[in-house]
């Protein structure tokens, strides 16, 4: 199939294919656990317009879920088309399952790291993917593919010079009101959005649950329903980043409650 045409028809902003040999060791291992026949990962994303972060929390959440849901639909369609051609393909889940590594919650496939390996950007101090055109405002999805997947050129949204996107200024760390960001990455359970659903006393129980694959499989169909009732309470790790286009000229309100 013509993947470039597929993504252009889908309105995807950035896309790339990366072979598993190009991934960091930890990500290569997780991809192979996800699909033992894996030979590559197709990763793609859509921009979240800067104006979304200035919306009231409920409206921001709805728009984020709309974009994320459209990416998930694109991944399902792509996997279906590849499968119809006899190519093993498995879409990376939007919600559950996830995994806990060294006490930190991660997706079963770390799409930000995969996207960075594919040349779509670099990982900033915030742990977000920084893209040269869209800054930290990309939502990602992906499909892990087996032998025979089509090769195609990368669309990365690049523009401007090749200077590093993350300067290590630590503005994202200073902006986080709960100290969820640190030198070792992000502690999701300290994030204000997550803490509204998972208060500190129940974190150990939730981590125990996340380590049980069978239970996660049972709960996975319920995850989209739960997500629709959640509210994004804080976006400061994104809006506090100097790489956010227009951040120097515009004032972004504190968005948490």
C-alpha positions, 0 to 999 in steps of 0.5 A: 500500500501507499502509506504516504498517500494514506497519511496525507488522506488521513490528515496526519501532520508527521509520520515515519517508519523506523526499523527495530534495529534503530531503536534503543535496546529497551524500546526494541525489547518492548516492541518485540514483546508487543509483537514478536514478529516485529521488524519496524514501527510506523509512528505518526502524529497530529498537532494540538493547536496552541489555542487548545491549551487556552480553552477551559479545562473541560473543552481542552479535554474534549479536544485532546480526546478528539485528536487522540481518538482520531489517531487511534482510528487511523492506527486501526485502519492502517493495521487493517489495511496492512493485515489485508495484504498479509503483513503482521500489524498491531496498533499501539493501544491508546489507553490500556494496557500499560506497564510499570518500569522502575516504578514509572508508568509507561506505554507498552510501546514508548511512542515518544522514544520511537518517534525520536529514533525515527527522526520526528523530534527529540525528547526534552527535559519534560520527557515530551517529544519536541518537534521542530515545527510543532514543539511539544504539541504533538499527539502520537499513535503507531502501528508495529509491523512485521516483515514485508511492511512498506518503506516510505519517506519521513514527513517530520514537519521540520523547519528553521535551523538545526539547533537543539530544541531542548536547551535544558533550561528546566522551565518545564520542571519549574512550571510543574506545580506538583514536582512531577518532573525531575532528572529521572523523568516524569512521575505520572502519579504526581501529575495533577490530572492523574492525582484527581483520579488516583490519590496518593494513598491508593497509588501502591494498589494501582501500581499492583493492578498495572503489573497484572496483564490479565486484569489490564486486558479485562479493564482495557475496554473500559479505559475510553469510557473513564478517559471521557469523564476525566479532565485535564487539570494542568498543561504547564509542562507543555505551555511552560516550554520555550519550544512551544511556538509563540510561547514568548509572545503569548501568556498562557494561564495556569490551568489546574484546579 
